[in-house]
Amino acid sequence: MKVFKFGGASVKDAAGVRNVAGVLSHFLQDDLLIVVSAMGKTTNALEEVVWAYGEGRDTRPMVEKLRAAHTAVLAEVAPGDEAAQAALDGSFRELQRTLGQRSSGRVDEDYDQIVSLGEVWSTLVVSAHLKHAGFANTWFDARTVVRTDGRHRAAKVEWQACENLSARYLGPLFAARPGRVLTQGFIGRTAEGRTTTLGREGSDFSAAIFAYLLDAESVTIWKDVPGMFNADPKRFADTKLLSHISYREAIELSYFGASVIHPRTLQPLQQKHIPLYVRSFVDLDAPGSTIDDRSENDSLIPSFIVKPGQLLISITPRDLSFIVEENLSGIFWLFAQRNVRIDLMQNSALAFSVVVDDTPRAQELIAELRKGYEVRYNSGCDLVTVRHYDEPTLAALTTGREVLLEQRSRTTARFVLRS
């Protein structure tokens, strides 16, 4: 059994939805679990709905625009499917009921109840089209199986509960051969029935969750690029395809910010030695990338990762005492409470420096830290990571840039740069 994941770019319009059916037509004899993200920029649009809802602004025009767009695509790819239209209408009514109530004031919880619907809508449309095209499939609500804790927007998976639910609800759907199940990425549910999300780009992680639960033979992430590259082609010339790397290398790259694979995707696959393929839905003949246990190719090609829009924050005790475990414990607690992820850290006798995304949460954290520490920060920074570096490469990357912070290990060099 194979797990396939199609992202928002692959189902952004009617042509994309049809192309998904075209890709699947090459796998007619396989058992497939198909994970689909929200269509196109739907998640971004729903985020705007969340912010407007929280501020008490009128959300009806935003919702109507989304409803019209999804209805139009459904009518084009599955004309006359009254059941799919009714399900889509019902989901939009659910959203309107939510928006008709006063905001809870818990933004992250509101976010999950609202933004999660994008995945529901896209899978209703794609499932209907596949049936229309003669590709039988079962629409399945991922929240039935993906049990999480109650941490909204970054929920943690409760694996034992997921295994029990999968055996009860999901496994039987593959009793008939071939089994085809179409479900959502990104979303889960607490034991109390509240919808949660796994974090942005969490659909890759969802595919890995289902692969782990079903002991899949492989996971394929279908992208609009030929595979996983050593750098962003929009930033670097002469990028090279990483045709075969290990789980460890992919985890390192994803942790440092590589955008092709979600950071949490690889761990469950590694545990069960399930290979991950990154392939192009535009060109099925493109070689793609393979990620598995083999590591002999990891160091052959340097990889470059750039994270723009970073804050370099330096934290110093007001009495100029040493930064010690007691200080760090309190500092880390504040970061955890504000849900601000540290991308890089460096400690000296008198200062603790960190690099984080420049977000409203990070700015609120700075204000909180200033209650107990002297805090300085630099905005507008780039965090550049180079795996398997050499000195000429590093010199070329840093020429003409101000280096605010530098770290090196035997395999990885990281720089905080400012123009």
C-alpha positions as CSV (number, residue, x, y, z in Angstrom):
1,M,0.0,0.0,0.0
2,K,1.2,3.4,-1.0
3,V,0.6,6.8,0.6
4,F,0.4,9.8,-1.8
5,K,0.3,13.4,-0.8
6,F,-0.8,16.3,-3.1
7,G,-0.2,19.8,-1.9
8,G,-2.3,23.0,-2.5
9,A,-0.4,23.8,-5.7
10,S,-1.5,20.5,-7.3
11,V,-5.2,21.2,-6.7
12,K,-5.3,24.9,-7.0
13,D,-7.9,24.8,-9.8
14,A,-10.0,22.5,-12.0
15,A,-7.0,21.7,-14.2
16,G,-5.0,20.7,-11.2
17,V,-7.7,18.5,-9.9
18,R,-8.0,16.7,-13.2
19,N,-4.2,16.3,-13.2
20,V,-4.4,14.5,-9.9
21,A,-6.7,12.0,-11.6
22,G,-4.2,11.7,-14.4
23,V,-1.4,10.9,-12.0
24,L,-3.5,8.3,-10.2
25,S,-4.4,6.6,-13.4
26,H,-0.8,5.2,-13.5
27,F,-1.5,3.3,-10.2
28,L,-4.7,1.6,-10.9
29,Q,-3.7,-1.7,-9.2
30,D,-2.3,-0.2,-6.0
31,D,-3.9,0.3,-2.7
32,L,-3.6,4.0,-2.1
33,L,-4.2,6.4,0.7
34,I,-4.3,9.9,-0.8
35,V,-3.7,13.0,1.4
36,V,-4.8,16.3,-0.1
37,S,-4.1,19.8,1.2
38,A,-6.3,22.9,0.9
39,M,-6.7,24.3,-2.6
40,G,-4.2,26.9,-3.7
41,K,-4.2,29.9,-1.4
42,T,-7.3,28.8,0.6
43,T,-5.4,28.5,3.9
44,N,-4.1,32.1,3.5
45,A,-7.6,33.3,2.8
46,L,-9.0,31.4,5.8
47,E,-6.3,32.9,8.0
48,E,-7.6,36.4,6.9
49,V,-11.1,35.2,8.0
50,V,-9.7,34.3,11.4
51,W,-8.1,37.7,11.9
52,A,-11.3,39.5,10.8
53,Y,-13.4,37.3,13.1
54,G,-11.2,38.1,16.0
55,E,-11.4,41.8,15.3
56,G,-15.2,41.7,14.9
57,R,-15.1,42.6,11.2
58,D,-17.6,41.3,8.6
59,T,-16.3,38.0,7.3
60,R,-19.2,37.3,5.0
61,P,-17.6,38.6,1.7
62,M,-14.5,36.6,2.4
63,V,-16.5,33.4,3.0
64,E,-18.7,33.9,0.0
65,K,-15.6,34.3,-2.2
66,L,-14.3,31.0,-1.0
67,R,-17.6,29.3,-1.3
68,A,-18.1,30.5,-4.9
69,A,-14.6,29.4,-5.9
70,H,-14.9,25.9,-4.5
71,T,-18.4,25.5,-5.9
72,A,-17.2,26.6,-9.4
73,V,-14.4,24.0,-9.4
74,L,-16.7,21.3,-8.2
75,A,-19.2,22.1,-10.9
76,E,-16.5,21.9,-13.5
77,V,-14.8,18.7,-12.4
78,A,-17.8,16.8,-11.1
79,P,-20.9,18.2,-12.8
80,G,-24.2,17.1,-11.4
81,D,-22.7,15.5,-8.2
82,E,-25.5,16.6,-5.8
83,A,-24.1,14.7,-2.9
84,A,-20.7,16.4,-3.1
85,Q,-22.4,19.8,-3.5
86,A,-24.6,19.1,-0.4
87,A,-21.5,18.1,1.6
88,L,-19.7,21.3,0.5
89,D,-22.7,23.5,1.3
90,G,-23.0,21.8,4.7
91,S,-19.4,22.6,5.5
92,F,-19.8,26.2,4.6
93,R,-22.9,26.4,6.8
94,E,-20.8,25.0,9.6
95,L,-18.3,27.8,9.1
96,Q,-21.1,30.4,9.1
97,R,-22.4,29.0,12.4
98,T,-19.0,29.4,13.9
99,L,-18.6,32.9,12.6
100,G,-22.0,33.8,13.8
101,Q,-21.0,33.2,17.4
102,R,-18.8,35.6,19.5
103,S,-15.1,34.8,19.3
104,S,-13.8,32.8,22.2
105,G,-10.9,35.2,22.5
106,R,-8.6,32.1,22.1
107,V,-7.2,32.9,18.7
108,D,-5.3,29.6,18.2
109,E,-8.4,27.6,19.0
110,D,-10.5,29.7,16.6
111,Y,-7.8,29.3,14.0
112,D,-8.0,25.5,14.1
113,Q,-11.8,25.4,13.9
114,I,-11.9,27.7,10.9
115,V,-8.7,27.1,8.8
116,S,-9.1,23.3,9.0
117,L,-12.1,23.5,6.8
118,G,-9.9,24.3,3.7
119,E,-8.8,20.6,3.7
120,V,-12.3,19.4,4.0
121,W,-13.5,21.4,1.0
122,S,-10.6,20.3,-1.2
123,T,-11.0,16.7,-0.5
124,L,-14.7,16.8,-1.2
125,V,-14.0,18.3,-4.6
126,V,-11.1,15.9,-5.4
127,S,-13.0,12.8,-4.2
128,A,-16.0,13.8,-6.3
129,H,-13.9,14.3,-9.4
130,L,-12.1,11.0,-9.0
131,K,-15.4,9.2,-8.8
132,H,-16.6,11.2,-11.9
133,A,-13.5,10.0,-13.7
134,G,-14.1,6.4,-12.8
135,F,-11.6,6.2,-10.0
136,A,-13.5,4.7,-7.1
137,N,-12.5,6.1,-3.7
138,T,-13.7,6.6,-0.1
139,W,-13.7,10.1,1.4
140,F,-12.4,9.8,4.9
141,D,-12.3,12.4,7.7
142,A,-8.7,12.4,8.9
143,R,-9.9,13.6,12.3
144,T,-11.4,10.2,12.9
145,V,-7.9,8.7,13.3
146,V,-5.5,11.5,13.9
147,R,-5.8,12.0,17.7
148,T,-3.9,14.8,19.2
149,D,-3.4,16.8,22.4
150,G,-5.2,20.1,22.8
151,R,-2.3,22.4,21.7
152,H,-3.8,24.4,18.9
153,R,-1.9,25.2,15.7
154,A,0.9,22.8,16.7
155,A,-0.8,19.8,18.1
156,K,1.1,16.7,19.2
157,V,0.1,13.3,17.9
158,E,-1.1,10.7,20.5
159,W,0.3,7.7,18.7
160,Q,-1.2,4.9,20.6
161,A,-4.7,6.3,20.3
162,C,-4.1,6.8,16.6
163,E,-3.1,3.2,16.2
164,N,-6.2,2.0,17.9
165,L,-8.5,4.3,15.9
166,S,-6.8,3.3,12.6
167,A,-7.3,-0.4,13.3
168,R,-10.9,0.2,14.0
169,Y,-11.9,2.7,11.3
170,L,-9.3,3.0,8.6
171,G,-7.9,-0.5,8.2
172,P,-11.2,-2.1,7.1
173,L,-11.5,0.3,4.2
174,F,-8.6,-1.6,2.5
175,A,-10.4,-5.0,2.8
176,A,-11.5,-4.7,-0.8
177,R,-8.7,-4.5,-3.4
178,P,-7.6,-2.2,-4.6
179,G,-8.5,0.1,-1.7
180,R,-8.5,3.9,-2.3
181,V,-9.0,6.3,0.6
182,L,-8.9,10.0,0.1
183,T,-8.3,12.2,3.2
184,Q,-7.1,15.5,4.6
185,G,-3.7,16.6,5.7
186,F,-2.9,19.1,8.4
187,I,-5.8,18.3,10.7
188,G,-6.5,16.2,13.8
189,R,-8.9,16.1,16.7
190,T,-8.7,15.9,20.5
191,A,-10.3,13.2,22.6
192,E,-13.0,15.9,23.5
193,G,-13.8,16.3,19.8
194,R,-12.1,19.7,19.1
195,T,-10.4,20.1,15.8
196,T,-6.6,20.8,15.9
197,T,-4.0,21.5,13.3
198,L,-0.4,20.2,13.0
199,G,1.2,23.4,11.9
200,R,1.7,25.0,8.5
201,E,2.8,22.5,5.9
202,G,1.5,19.8,8.2
203,S,0.1,17.8,5.3
204,D,3.5,16.1,4.7
205,F,3.4,15.1,8.4
206,S,-0.1,13.7,7.9
207,A,1.1,11.5,5.1
208,A,3.8,10.1,7.3
209,I,1.3,9.5,10.2
210,F,-1.0,7.5,7.9
211,A,2.0,5.6,6.4
212,Y,3.2,4.7,9.9
213,L,-0.3,3.6,11.0
214,L,-0.9,1.5,7.9
215,D,2.7,0.1,7.5
216,A,2.8,1.5,4.0
217,E,5.5,0.5,1.5
218,S,6.2,4.1,0.7
219,V,5.2,7.7,0.8
220,T,5.2,9.9,-2.3
221,I,5.0,13.7,-2.0
222,W,3.9,15.1,-5.4
223,K,5.3,18.6,-6.1
224,D,5.5,21.0,-8.9
225,V,9.3,20.5,-8.9
226,P,11.3,17.5,-10.2
227,G,12.4,16.6,-6.7
228,M,14.4,17.9,-3.7
229,F,17.2,20.3,-4.6
230,N,20.3,21.4,-2.7
231,A,19.0,25.0,-2.7
232,D,16.1,27.2,-3.6
233,P,16.3,27.7,-7.4
234,K,14.8,31.2,-7.0
235,R,17.8,32.2,-4.8
236,F,20.7,30.2,-6.2
237,A,21.9,29.5,-9.8
238,D,23.0,26.0,-10.8
239,T,21.1,24.1,-8.2
240,K,21.4,20.3,-8.2
241,L,18.9,17.6,-7.6
242,L,19.4,15.5,-4.4
243,S,18.5,12.2,-6.0
244,H,19.1,10.1,-2.9
245,I,19.8,11.1,0.7
246,S,19.3,9.5,4.1
247,Y,16.6,10.2,6.6
248,R,19.2,11.8,8.9
249,E,20.3,14.2,6.2
250,A,16.8,15.1,5.2
251,I,15.9,15.7,8.9
252,E,18.9,18.0,9.2
253,L,17.9,19.9,6.1
254,S,14.2,20.2,7.2
255,Y,15.2,21.3,10.7
256,F,17.3,24.1,9.2
257,G,14.4,25.3,7.1
258,A,14.4,23.4,3.8
259,S,10.9,23.9,2.4
260,V,10.4,20.7,0.5
261,I,9.9,18.4,3.6
262,H,8.1,19.3,6.8
263,P,10.4,18.9,9.8
264,R,8.3,16.3,11.6
265,T,7.7,14.1,8.5
266,L,10.8,11.9,8.6
267,Q,10.8,10.5,12.1
268,P,7.8,8.2,11.8
269,L,9.0,7.0,8.4
270,Q,12.5,6.3,9.7
271,Q,11.1,4.3,12.6
272,K,9.5,1.8,10.2
273,H,12.0,2.2,7.3
274,I,9.4,3.5,4.9
275,P,11.0,5.3,2.0
276,L,9.9,8.8,1.0
277,Y,9.8,9.9,-2.7
278,V,9.5,13.4,-3.9
279,R,8.2,13.4,-7.4
280,S,6.8,15.9,-10.0
281,F,3.1,15.9,-10.8
282,V,4.0,17.9,-13.8
283,D,6.5,15.4,-15.3
284,L,6.0,11.8,-14.1
285,D,9.2,10.8,-16.0
286,A,11.4,13.2,-13.9
287,P,13.7,11.2,-11.7
288,G,12.6,12.7,-8.4
289,S,14.3,12.2,-5.0
290,T,14.5,9.3,-2.7
291,I,14.9,9.5,1.1
292,D,15.6,6.3,3.0
293,D,18.2,4.6,5.3
294,R,21.1,4.8,2.8
295,S,23.6,7.6,3.6
296,E,26.5,7.1,1.1
297,N,25.3,10.1,-1.0
298,D,24.7,12.6,1.8
299,S,27.9,14.6,1.6
300,L,28.4,14.6,-2.2
301,I,26.5,17.9,-2.8
302,P,26.6,21.0,-0.5
303,S,23.1,22.2,0.4
304,F,22.1,25.8,1.0
305,I,19.1,27.0,3.1
306,V,18.2,30.7,3.5
307,K,15.6,31.8,6.0
308,P,14.8,35.5,5.5
309,G,12.9,37.8,7.9
310,Q,14.8,36.7,11.0
311,L,15.3,38.4,14.4
312,L,18.7,38.1,16.2
313,I,17.9,38.6,19.9
314,S,20.5,39.1,22.5
315,I,19.5,38.6,26.2
316,T,21.7,39.9,29.0
317,P,21.1,39.9,32.8
318,R,20.8,43.5,34.1
319,D,23.4,42.8,36.9
320,L,25.9,41.5,34.4
321,S,25.9,38.1,36.1
322,F,26.8,35.0,34.1
323,I,24.2,33.4,31.9
324,V,23.7,30.1,33.8
325,E,21.2,27.2,33.9
326,E,18.8,29.1,36.2
327,N,18.6,32.0,33.6
328,L,18.3,29.7,30.7
329,S,15.5,27.7,32.3
330,G,13.4,30.8,32.7
331,I,14.2,32.1,29.3
332,F,13.3,28.8,27.6
333,W,10.0,28.7,29.6
334,L,9.1,32.1,28.1
335,F,9.8,30.9,24.6
336,A,7.7,27.8,25.1
337,Q,4.8,29.8,26.6
338,R,4.8,32.2,23.6
339,N,5.3,29.2,21.1
340,V,8.3,30.9,19.6
341,R,10.7,28.4,17.9
342,I,14.4,29.0,18.2
343,D,16.3,28.5,14.9
344,L,19.8,29.1,16.3
345,M,21.2,29.8,19.8
346,Q,24.6,30.9,21.1
347,N,25.7,31.4,24.7
348,S,28.5,33.6,26.1
349,A,29.4,34.6,29.7
350,L,27.0,37.6,29.7
351,A,24.6,37.1,26.8
352,F,22.3,34.5,25.3
353,S,21.6,35.1,21.6
354,V,18.9,33.4,19.6
355,V,17.5,33.6,16.1
356,V,13.7,33.4,15.5
357,D,11.2,34.3,12.9
358,D,10.1,37.9,13.0
359,T,6.5,37.5,14.0
360,P,4.0,39.3,16.3
361,R,4.6,36.5,18.9
362,A,8.3,37.2,18.8
363,Q,7.8,40.9,19.4
364,E,5.5,40.1,22.3
365,L,8.2,37.8,23.7
366,I,10.8,40.6,23.5
367,A,8.5,42.8,25.6
368,E,8.1,40.0,28.1
369,L,11.9,39.3,28.3
370,R,12.6,43.0,28.9
371,K,10.8,42.7,32.3
372,G,13.8,40.8,33.6
373,Y,16.7,41.3,31.2
374,E,18.4,43.8,28.9
375,V,17.3,42.8,25.4
376,R,18.7,44.0,22.1
377,Y,17.7,42.8,18.7
378,N,18.5,43.1,15.0
379,S,15.7,42.7,12.5
380,G,15.8,42.1,8.7
381,C,18.3,39.3,9.0
382,D,18.9,36.2,6.9
383,L,19.8,32.9,8.5
384,V,22.0,31.0,6.1
385,T,22.8,27.3,6.6
386,V,25.3,25.4,4.5
387,R,25.6,21.6,4.8
388,H,28.9,20.0,3.7
389,Y,30.5,23.3,3.1
390,D,33.9,24.4,1.8
391,E,35.7,27.7,2.4
392,P,35.3,29.1,-1.1
393,T,31.6,28.5,-0.9
394,L,31.3,30.3,2.4
395,A,33.4,33.2,1.2
396,A,31.1,33.7,-1.8
397,L,28.0,33.6,0.4
398,T,29.2,36.2,2.9
399,T,31.0,38.6,0.6
400,G,29.4,42.1,0.9
401,R,27.2,41.0,3.9
402,E,27.6,41.9,7.5
403,V,28.1,38.7,9.6
404,L,26.3,39.2,12.9
405,L,26.8,35.7,14.2
406,E,28.6,32.6,13.0
407,Q,28.5,28.9,14.0
408,R,30.4,25.9,12.5
409,S,30.5,22.2,13.0
410,R,32.3,19.6,10.9
411,T,29.4,19.4,8.5
412,T,27.4,22.6,8.9
413,A,28.1,26.3,8.8
414,R,25.4,28.8,9.9
415,F,25.5,32.6,9.5
416,V,23.2,35.4,10.5
417,L,23.7,38.0,7.8
418,R,22.6,41.5,7.1
419,S,23.1,43.5,3.9
